[in-house]
């Protein structure tokens, strides 16, 4: 799912009637519950549609875009929303930021620039297995600011190179030799993707959704603020986690002199950088510069992304046909716009304020810190029940942020911590975010090892981000 959904095949997808029936039943039951006192009837009806949509995202009776289309159509036909309200999300700047970033990701894959970056890091760091792992992690770190699809990064760039390398080293699940090095590299690369997804606003599709939901509660998170706040704890996690996995889940091969030579060979086969790669590099630098300094210059992050896409179209580095064929991007455009719209309308209809008022009193009158820690940990570990970052953020980010602010937590701190956790919680399971099934499906890591190590790494990430991270955020004046 689109933390991002993997690309759909051309074959029409069938609707799972049983699962769709469950989705409808959930929506109908909630719709029939009497509207609580103090809640506008339309708000309660929209909540029923929203909850049914979340259940649908989890059960997947049909593709997410189709599910969102059905949900918004019902909301209009039932009189819950006007057509203007229902289509409001398609004009959201956050939605267009994500779509534009998908087009930029297409350029990285089409030109081979992302693959070239990966081979360069393999050449520089690949003499030892731990160095190889750091090479894949650093590759993802470099790609993450401009590629919002962690599936594209992990499944489209890193995993094919990783698999080819492991086969050349005689380590493959099909041969029963995955513990030689394939298991270690596969699991470490996944955990790296989890962390890099948390470090940038544009590194995972649900991040702009979190920023949009925060903005609806008066908390503005710019690209630069997100990146600066996530830099120190993110780098620490990227340094500590691979080493920890190396100690707890060590590969049998520790020296890999073949890897740098393989990388040099592949780079020779690729030849010098093409014109399109140079254009993409220039656009990449342009995007990062304006995303970092755009706030001071008065340049919107979405305008920057659209300008980057326009530059690649004008230079021919990206063809219009590439834009039209970016099915994941247009699919995300549909479901993302619908989710943003429903979340916005639930806030405007007063449901979030009603919920916050009812629940905040339960948390007590004490200092905000214990209450916020409790909320954060609940938000984090309930992800065991989600197979998508997007579904989790859509369902829980706004109410948990509202509660955190209600108990006195500094608003920007609360919004950022929950946003970071909206990525880090995917470390725990083999289904927690879209790249997980791809890497787990290789068979290189046993499910027991994945869950055991994932649970431990979740604790390590929490300690790093709430420990060292909180000190860094104190320096930044966030609390």
N, C-alpha and C positions, 0 to 999 in steps of 0.2 A: 504494500500500500504506500501511497505517496507520502509517507515521510517523504516518499514518492512511490507511486505504483510502478512496478516494472512495465516495460512496453507490452501492450496487448498484441496478440497475434491477429492476423487478418481474418481468421475464422470467427464468425459471430459467436459471442458468448451466450450460453444458455442461462436462463434465470433459474436459480434453485428455488422451486416453488415452496418447499418446506421451510427453508430459512426466510424467504420473503414473507411467508405466512406468519412466522414468529415476529418479524418486524412490524407487520400490520397489526397483529394482536397487541403488541406492547403499546403502539400508538393509540389504538382504540381504547384500551383499558385506561390509559392515562387521560385521554380526552374525556372519558365518561366520569372521571372523578370530579366531584363538585368543586368548583373554583373556591379556593380558600379566601377567607375574608381579607380584604385589603389588596387583592390581586385583580387586575383587569382581566376580564374573560378572554380577550384576545391574547394576552400574555400567556395564560395557562394553555390555551389551544396551541400556541406556537411552541410552548415547551413540550407538548405531546409530540408534535412533528419533529422537533429537535432531538428528543430522546430516542424516538424511533429511528431517526437518521443515524444516531450514534450506534445504536444496536446493529443497524444495517452495515455500518463501517466495520464493526467487529465480526459479524457473521458472514459478510460478503455474499449475499444472494445474487448480486450483479455488480458490474464495475462501479466504482465510486462516482464517476461522472453521471452515469445513468441513474444511480440512486439519488444523487442530489437533484437531478432534473425532475424525477418523480416527486420528491419531497416539496420542491418549490412550486411545482404545478398544483399539488394538492393544497398547499397553503393559500394559493390565490383563489382556486375554485371554491374552497370552503369559506371564503370571506375572511380568513384570518389575517391576510395581508393584501394590500392593494398591489396592482401590477408594478406601480412605481417603487413601492417599498421592496417588492420581491426581486426586482432587477437592480436595486441600488448597489449591490456588491460588485457588479461588473464594471462599475466606474471607480472602484477603490484603487488608490495609488499603490497600496500594499499588494493587491492582486497582480497588478501590472509589473511590479518589481520582480515578483517571483517568475512570471511568465517570461519576461525579458532575460532573466538569469538562466532560464532553461535554454533559451536560444544561444546564449553565450556558451553554455555547456556543450551544445551541439557542435560549436566551432572547435572546442578543445578535442572532441572525439574525431571530427571530420578531418582536421588538419594533422592529427597525430601528435600534436604538441604536448598533450598530457602524457602520452606514452614516452615521448622523448625525455621529459622531465624525470619520469620514473627510472629510465635506464641510466640517466646521468647520476642519480643518487645511488643506484645499485653499483655503478662503477666506482664511486667514491667511497662508499661505506660497506661494500659487500664482501670483504675478505673474511669476516666472521659472521656466524648466524645471527648474533645479537645486532651487529652492524646492519645486516640485511633487514632485520625487523625495523630498526630505526629508519632505514632508507625508505621503506614503504610508508612508514608513519609520516616522515617529513614530506614525501611526495603528496600525501593526502592533505597535509597542512598547507602546502603551497597552492593546491588546487581548490581548497575549501572556500576561500572568499568569493570565488566567481562561479562556483558550481553548486547550486542549491540542492542538487540531487545526490544524496549520499549513496544512493543505489548506482548512479552513473559513475561516481568516483570509485567505489569499492568493487562493484560488479563489472563496470565497463572499462576501467583503466587498470586498477591494481590487481584484481584477481586473475585475469588472463596472463599477466606477466608472472605473477606468483606461481600459478599452476605450471606454466612452461618451465620455469626455473626448477621447481620441485621435481618434475618428471626427469629433467636432465640430471638431477642429483640422485635419481633412483628412489624418490620418496613419493608414494602415491597410494591413496586408499585402495585402489583396485588391486594393488600388489600386496596390501597389508603392511606397507612400510611407512605409513604416514607419520609415525613417531620419529622417524629419522630427522625430519625438519618441517614437513608440510603442516603438521598439526600446530606446531609452535608459530610458524609464520602466519597461518590462517587466523588463528585466534588473536594474535597480537595485532594484525592488520585491522581486524574488526574492532577491537577495543580502541585502536587509534582513531578510527572513523567516528566512534561514539564521542570521543573527546573533541575532535576538530569540529564536529557538527555543533558543539556547544559554544565554540569560540567566536563565531561570526554570525551576524544577522542573516547573511545570505548563504550560509553553509548547509541549511536544511529547510525544506519547504515550510514546516510548521513554525519556524522562528519568526518570520514576519507576521504570522497569525497571532503569536503571543504578543508581539509588539503592538499590533493593532488592538488587541483586547486590552492591553495596558493603557493605550492612548484613550480608550473609551472611559477609563477611570481617572483620566487626567495625568497619566504618567507617560512622558515622552521618552522613548529610547531611540537614540540615533545610531547609525551604523558605527560611528567612531566610539560612542560611549560603550556599546556592546563589546566591541573589539578590545578596547583598552581595559575594561573591567574583566574580560575573560582571559587576557593575555597571561598574566602571572600564574594563576591557578591552572590554566590550560597547559602552559609549557611545563609546569611541574608534573602534571599528570602524564604528559607525553614522555617525560624523562623517567618517571618512577614506574609506571604501569608495565612497559615492555621489559624492564629489568626484573620486576617482580614475577612476571610470567616466565621469564627465562630461568629464574630460580625455582619456581614451583612446578613448572611444566617444561622441563629442559629438553631441547632437541638432542638426539643422539649425535648429530653432526655439529660440531662447534666451529670448525674452520671450513670456509667455503671459497677457496681460491678460484674455483671455476666461475663463480658468479660475476666478478668484475670482467673476466674475459668474455663471458656470454653477453654482458651488457655492451662491451666495446664492439663485439661482432654485430649485434643488432643495430647499434648506432651507425656502424659503417654501412649496413644494408639500407638504413633510412636515408643516408646521405646528408648533405648540409641542410640547414633550415631553409624551408621553402619561403617564397614571398608571402604566402598566406599565414605561415607561422610567425613571420616577423610582424605582420599586421596585427595578428592576434596578441602578440607580446606587447606591442605598443598600446593596443586597446586595454589590455589587462592592467598595465601601469596607469593608464588614464583613469580607469574605473577605480582602482585602489586609491589614487591620489584624491579624486573628487569625493569618494565615499568617506575618506578620512577628514578632509578639509572642507567638504561641501557645506557643512553647517555654518562655518564661519563666512563662507563666500555666498551663502544664500542659495545654494544649488541643491535641489531635492535629490534624494537617492534614487528615486524612480526615474527622474529625468536623466540622471547620469547613466543608468542602465539602458534606457531607450536610446540615448545618444551613442552608447557603445555598440548596440545592435545596428543602428543606422550607419555607423562608420564602417562596420564589416560588410554591410550590404552595398554601400557606395563603392568600396574598394574591391568587391568581388570575393572577399575572403569567406563570405557566407552568401549563399544564393537564396532567392525568395523561395525556391522549391524546398530548400532545407528547412525554412520556417514552416512551410505548409505541411511538411512531413514530420515535424516534431510533435508526434501524437501525445507523448507524455506531458509536454508543456500545455497543449490545448485541453487535454483531459484535466490537468490540474487547474487550469483557468476556470472550468465549469464548477468543479466541486469546491474549490477554494473560495470562489466568489459567493457561492451559496452559504458556506459556513460563516464567512465574514458577515454576510447580510443577516443571517439568523442570530448570530451573537450580538450584532449591533441592535437589532430590533428587540431582543430580550432585555437589553439594557435600557433602551428608550421607553419600553413599555413598563418599566419599573420593577421587573421581576427580580433582578439582581439586588436592588436596594432592599426589597422585601425579604429576600433570603438572608442577606447580611444582617439585617436587623433582628431576625428571628434566631440566628445561630450564634452571633457574636457574644451574646450574653452567657452562653454555655461555657465559653473559654475563660471566664473569670475576669477579675479586675486587676490582677497582678501585672508585673513587668511584661513588656511585649516579647522579650527574648524567648522565654520558655514556650509561650504560646506559638510563636513563629517557628521555632524548631520542631515542635510537634506537628504543626500543619505541613511543614516542608517534608518531614520524614514520611508522613502519611501519603502526601502527594507523590513522593518518590516510589515507595514500595508497593503502592496499589498498581503500579505498572505491570506487576506479574499477571494482572487480569486483562492487559491490553496487548494487542498485536500491532499497534500503530502509534507512533508519536502524535500524529495528527489527531487521531480519535481522542487520545488522552488530553491533549491541549484543548481541543474543542469543548470537551465535556467538563473539564475540571479547572483549567487555568483561571478563568475569570472569577468564579466563586471563591477559589482559594486565595486569589490576590485580594479580593474584596474583604475577606475575613482577616487576612494579614494586616491590611491597612486599618481595619476597624479596631484591632487590638493594639494599635499604636506603632506598628512596624514602619520604619521610614519607607515611603512609597517606592522610591527608585530601587532601593535595596531589595525589597520584597519582589518587585517585578523582575529584576535581573536574576535573583536566586532561583525563583520558580522557572524562569526561562532557561537557565543553565541546566537545572534538573530535568527539564523537558527533553533533554538529549541524553544526559548521563544515566538516566534510569534504564536506558536500552541495553546497558552492559550485562544485565542479569540473565536473559533468556535467549534461546535460539530463535525466537520469533518477535523480539521486542521492537525491531524496526526493519524496514524493507531489506537492507543488505544482509541481515542475519540469516534468513532462509537460504540465500544464495551461497554464502560462505559455509554455513552448516551443511548444506546439501552436498558439498564436496565429499563428505564422509571423513574428513581429515581429523575431526575432533568428536569424541564420544559425547553423547548428551549429558552424561553424569559429570564429566570433566567441565563441560561448558557451564552448567548450572553452578557447580561447586566453585569454580574459579570466578565466574561472573558475580556470585554473591559476595565473595571476598573483595573483588575489585570495586564493587559498588560502595563498600564501606571505605575503601582507600580513597576513592574519588570524593566521597562526602567529606572525609577528614581534610583532604587537601583543599577543596573548594570552600568549605566553611571555616577551615583553620587558617591556612596561609591566605586564602582568598579574602577572608574577612579583614585581615590586617591590611591587605592591599586596598580593599574598598574603603577602609578607614583613611588611608593616605589620600585616596581620591575624594574624600569628603562625602561618601554616599551614606554614612551613618555616624 
